[in-house]
Amino acid sequence: MNRIYLASPFFSDAQNERIAQVKAALDQNPTVSSVFEPAKHPYEAAEFGSLEWQKACFMLDTSQIIKADAVVAIIDYKLEESDNESDSGTAFEIGYAYGNNIPVIVVQFDPNKEINLMIRQAMTAYFDVNKDGLNALSNYDFTELMPSFNAERPVI
């Protein structure tokens, strides 16, 4: 069974709804044993935003990425706005995972958004929610980690 680190922005209700949908798909997946959601593990021993808080959040998240068997990254940030670039924290988590030889599985909700070249080359598999991607994610074999790209997207 595989441990998953779920990378995603979690600053709005819409972003948290996307997380809930991906988490539900992962919970249904028989090859997944646990999912770590950074937002569910806040550091509360220091004031939010303080240097101690920043360092503790960074250390917790990067240690959880290292422990993970795969990182699942939702790359939609401001989908409800016209500018839907990837969240910088999520992009960092993707790069950190890739740099540590941890497979990256990308999930995208935006049917029109291109994928950044660096993210595309770092990913092991890609799931387009608009093309049955959540169902495919719930059936993806995280033990085998077969490359899967259920939709082609332009690269930027």
Steps between C-alpha positions, in 0.01 A plus 500: 500500500620847414525829687394806301588865559218716362645829373256778423412858588241512778421870530139508376182297521534402133856378551392300804215347300750384237713349776196318639420352159857378445522370858176305448645340187819410686300359792326265255830385351596153633873568448499806731542452875511863616480856371684788668325835457720790616200721585380240752829515693557865594783603730334673793790547743593836346322801359369449146748645250787536749845372409458205740162415344642523145798280583285241679249483210783465248671227702176305555394517137839412352543211745157367401592525130813294569292237685245480217495233233351756259389862488159573352491867397193702408642769273192722478548810713262780407272299273207730576701799377644557155859439620536131585874455544622230737534600863867571578496276807355212301757556226774485764359175641498350150862602444609381844335161445650463154845599628471228764387231253144494631242448225270793425140447395334816364126567517347789306144634506538783247403370155679783317823557693836405358754322719832660578791319333680433830191349663422290192849352493497428875173308500465124489129510425235758415126495568260745336190525718294600194589170332401262783826574682364453852371154414831416334686627809289282728608199291864598437754247625729696732708188551586463132500875418453445129536825304151620411394810315124481455493821299751693297535865589709769336822589677591855596 
